[in-house]
Amino acid sequence: MKKKWLLFFLVSCSLSLAAQQLDSLQKHRFVTSSLLFGVGLSNNYDTYISPLEYTGTEIRVMHERMRLTKWGHNRISLQSLVQVHLSYCSNPADNNHLLGGLLNWNYGLHYHLPLTASLKLLVGALADSNLGFSYNARNSNNPASLRAYLNLDLSTMAIYHFKLWNHPYVLRYQLNVPVAGLLFSPEYQESYYELFQLDSKGNNLRFTSLHNQPSLRQLLSLDIPIGLSQLRVAYVCDIQQSKVNNLRTHAYSHAFMIGFVRSIYRIKQRKPLAMPAY
Amino acid sequence: MKKNNLLYPYKNLLHLCCILLLVLPAFLFGSCVREESYEDNAMGNFEQLWTILDQQYCFFDLKRDEYGLDWEEVHSRYRNKIVEGMPESSLFDVLGEMLAELKDGHVNLINSGNVSHYWKWYEDYPDNFNEPIQRAYLGTDYRIAGGLKYKMFPDNIGYIYYGDFSSGIGASNIDDALQYLAVCDGLIFDVRNNGGGYVTNSSKLAARFTNERVLTGYIQHKTGTGHSDFSDFVPIYLDPSNRIRWQKKVVVLTNRRSFSATNDFVNSMRLLPLVTIMGDKTGGGSGMPFSSELLNGWSVRFSSSPMVGANKDALEFGIDPDVHVAMKNTDILRGIDTIIEEARLFLKNDEKK
C-alpha cells in the first residue's frame, strides 16, 4: 500500500513539474512558419499595354511567419507573409503572350478575439508592399509596365481548431483589403523613355483607396497533421485592381497551394550556444 | 486578465469590424475593372480599332489643321464598308485604308500575313539616294564600327553612313570611327534612307557634335482619351558626350526616307553651329509610337507622344535642309551622287575660307 502511495506521489510530482515547465514557456516565443508552392489561373489586364485581358497560368510561392507578441497580454500576433508569383498569359486570339510577376510582402499585427474554445477571430492592419512587372514582347514603346505600390491593409482572419478521428486540424480564412496607399503609374500614354531618360514631371505617384484600387487578397487554408508534421493545403484568391491616370489594370489569381507548417520555440540566448561535442 | 486587456472593452466593436471585413468582398466584386467588350467579328474589330485610335492617337488636331482630317467622318465613311462575314483579307484592307487617312508612317495594322502602311511621305517624292552609287562611293575598303560604315575619301573628307537607328552603336564604335577620321578636313554624315529606330541612338550620336548643352525640343504625352488631352511640354536636352567629340565642319545628308529617329537626329544636329543639313526634306515621323491590339489578334501601331522642335515647331511633316540639293539624272547615269559631291565641295570651300 505504501508503495502505491509513493508511486502516486512521484507521478503527481512529475506531472506538477511538467505543468510548471509548460507555464514557464512564453507564448510569444512560439513561431509558426510555412512554405507553400502552388499553381493557378491568372487573368491580367493593363490598358497601358493592351485593351485585352490575357489569361493563363501562374506559379506561386508563399512564405508565412506568425507569432504572438507580448503586447495586449499575448492577444496580438505578428504576421509576415511573402508571396512571389510569375504568370504566363495569352491574348484571346492566342497569338501574343504576356509575362507577369509580382513580389508581395505583408507585414503587420492582428488582435485575437476568441469566440469559442475552438474558434477565434483576428482583426488587424498590415503594411502591404508590392513590386512587379508585366511584359509584352510585341509592343513598340510600351512593352512593359512596372508595378510598384504600397498599401495599408485592413485584415481579418478566422481560425477554427477541430478534431477528426482524434487528430487536430486547423481551418483558417484570411482577408486583406487595402484601404489607403501610394501607387506608381505612368500617365495615360507616358513612355518609360520620357519617365526615366527625360525630366518628366507627371503625376506618377498616386494616392489610392477603395474608389480607385478595389482589391483584396483571400487565403483559405487547412492544416492536416501527418505524423509529427503538419501539411497545409491552401487556396489563394488574389484580386488586384487599379484605375489611375486613365489607365485600368487588374491581376486576378486563383491558386491552389501545398506545403508544410513548422512550429519552433525561440530561445533568447545572449551568448551563442556551442554545438555539443560527440 | 480581461480587465487588464486594453482592447477588451472594445470587443464588440472589434467583432463588428471582423464581420464588416468578411462581407467586404461582396462590395468589392461589384467594382470589377474589366476590359471594354467588343464582338469578335468584322464590325466589332472595326469599332475597336477606330476607338483605340480615337482615344490614343496624338496628331488629330495637327492633321485637322493641316489637311482637314475629321475622324468622326472617317468612322461613318468606313463603317459603311464593313459587311458581316466579309473575308479577313478584305477587312484588313478596309481597316488599313482607314488608317491611311491619318497619313502617318508610324501607323500600321499588322497580322501574320500583312502589314498595312502609309509610305506616301517618300513614295510621292524623288529618292535622292541611289544605293549602288552610294555603295560604289564606299567601295570595298570601308570600315565598320557597329552600325556605322565609314571611310576617308581621297580629298581628305570623312564619310560615315548610318542606315538604321536600330543598329547597335556602342560608345567605343563611335570613338573608333571619329578617331580614324580625325585627320580629315570635314565630315559627311549620311542618314539618307535611314527609316529610324531607337531615339536613344540618335542622342548618343548627336552628343559627339556639341560642346555644350543644347535644348533640342520638347515631348508631350496624352493624359486622357480626348484629342487635346496632353501633358505639359517636357524639354529634351542634348548633353555633350564626355568621350571623343568632333570639332570640325559636318554635313548631314538627308532625304525623304530619313524618318522617325532619324528625323529626331536631324532636328538635334541642325541646331549645332558646325553642322549643315543638306539634301532633301526629311520624312518626318515625330510621334513616338505605342502599340495596341484587336480582339482578333491583329496588332496596331500608332503615334502617341508628339515631339516638337526647340521653337515648339511641328516636326511631324519633316525638316527642311539648310541647303537643298537633289540628285541629278545626268549624275546618276554617270554613277555620281550629286548630294555627296555637293557636300564635299561645301566642306572643301569652307576649308579654303
Contacts between the chains, C-beta under 8 A, distances in Angstrom:
chain1	res1	chain2	res2	distance
A	45	B	33	7.1
A	45	B	34	7.2
A	45	B	35	5.8
A	50	B	292	6.3
A	50	B	293	5.5
A	51	B	35	6.1
A	51	B	36	6.6
A	51	B	48	7.2
A	51	B	52	6.6
A	51	B	292	6.1
A	51	B	293	7.3
A	52	B	35	5.9
A	52	B	293	6.2
A	52	B	295	6.7
A	53	B	34	7.3
A	53	B	35	4.9
A	72	B	5	6.2
A	72	B	6	6.6
A	72	B	7	6.1
A	73	B	1	6.6
A	73	B	4	6.1
A	73	B	5	5.3
A	75	B	5	6.4
A	75	B	7	7.2
A	91	B	293	6.6
A	91	B	297	6.4
A	92	B	40	7.2
A	92	B	295	5.9
A	92	B	297	7.5
A	93	B	295	7.0
A	93	B	296	5.8
A	93	B	297	2.7
A	94	B	297	7.5
A	95	B	112	7.2
A	95	B	297	4.2
A	96	B	293	6.7
A	96	B	297	6.9
A	96	B	299	7.5
A	111	B	7	5.9
A	111	B	14	6.4
A	113	B	11	6.1
A	113	B	14	5.6
A	113	B	15	6.3
A	113	B	18	7.0
A	121	B	14	7.8
A	121	B	15	6.7
A	121	B	18	4.4
A	122	B	18	7.7
A	123	B	14	5.4
A	123	B	17	5.1
A	123	B	18	4.9
A	123	B	21	6.9
A	138	B	291	6.6
A	138	B	293	7.6
A	138	B	299	5.9
A	139	B	290	7.2
A	139	B	291	3.9
A	140	B	289	5.0
A	140	B	290	6.5
A	140	B	291	4.8
A	140	B	301	5.8
A	141	B	288	5.5
A	141	B	289	6.0
A	141	B	290	5.6
A	141	B	291	7.7
A	141	B	304	7.5
A	141	B	305	7.9
A	142	B	290	4.7
A	142	B	291	6.2
A	142	B	304	7.9
A	143	B	291	7.9
A	154	B	17	7.8
A	154	B	21	5.8
A	155	B	21	7.5
A	156	B	17	7.3
A	156	B	18	4.8
A	156	B	21	3.9
A	156	B	22	6.0
A	158	B	18	7.7
A	158	B	22	7.5
A	175	B	21	5.8
A	175	B	22	6.4
A	175	B	24	7.2
A	175	B	25	6.8
A	177	B	21	6.5
A	177	B	24	5.5
A	177	B	28	7.2
A	187	B	221	6.1
A	187	B	223	5.2
A	187	B	231	6.3
A	188	B	221	7.2
A	188	B	222	5.3
A	188	B	223	5.1
A	188	B	224	5.8
A	188	B	225	7.7
A	188	B	229	7.5
A	189	B	56	6.2
A	189	B	58	7.6
A	189	B	221	4.9
A	189	B	222	4.2
A	189	B	223	7.8
A	189	B	290	6.2
A	189	B	304	4.6
A	189	B	305	6.3
A	190	B	221	4.5
A	190	B	231	7.1
A	190	B	305	7.6
A	191	B	221	6.7
A	191	B	288	5.8
A	191	B	290	7.6
A	191	B	304	7.7
A	191	B	305	5.8
A	193	B	199	6.9
A	193	B	200	7.5
A	193	B	288	7.2
A	194	B	219	5.9
A	194	B	221	6.2
A	194	B	234	6.1
A	194	B	305	6.8
A	197	B	200	7.2
A	198	B	219	6.7
A	198	B	234	5.3
A	198	B	235	7.6
A	198	B	236	6.0
A	199	B	234	6.7
A	199	B	235	7.1
A	200	B	231	8.0
A	200	B	234	5.0
A	201	B	232	7.6
A	201	B	234	7.4
A	202	B	221	7.7
A	202	B	223	7.9
A	202	B	231	6.2
A	210	B	28	7.6
A	214	B	28	4.8
A	214	B	31	4.3
A	214	B	32	7.9
A	214	B	33	7.5
A	215	B	28	7.4
A	216	B	24	7.2
A	216	B	25	5.7
A	216	B	28	5.5
A	218	B	25	7.0
A	239	B	28	7.1
A	241	B	31	7.7
A	241	B	32	7.1
A	241	B	33	4.2
A	242	B	33	7.1
A	243	B	33	5.9
A	245	B	223	7.4
A	246	B	223	7.1
A	246	B	224	5.2
A	246	B	225	6.5
A	248	B	33	5.0
A	249	B	33	6.9
A	250	B	32	7.5
A	250	B	33	4.6
A	250	B	34	7.3
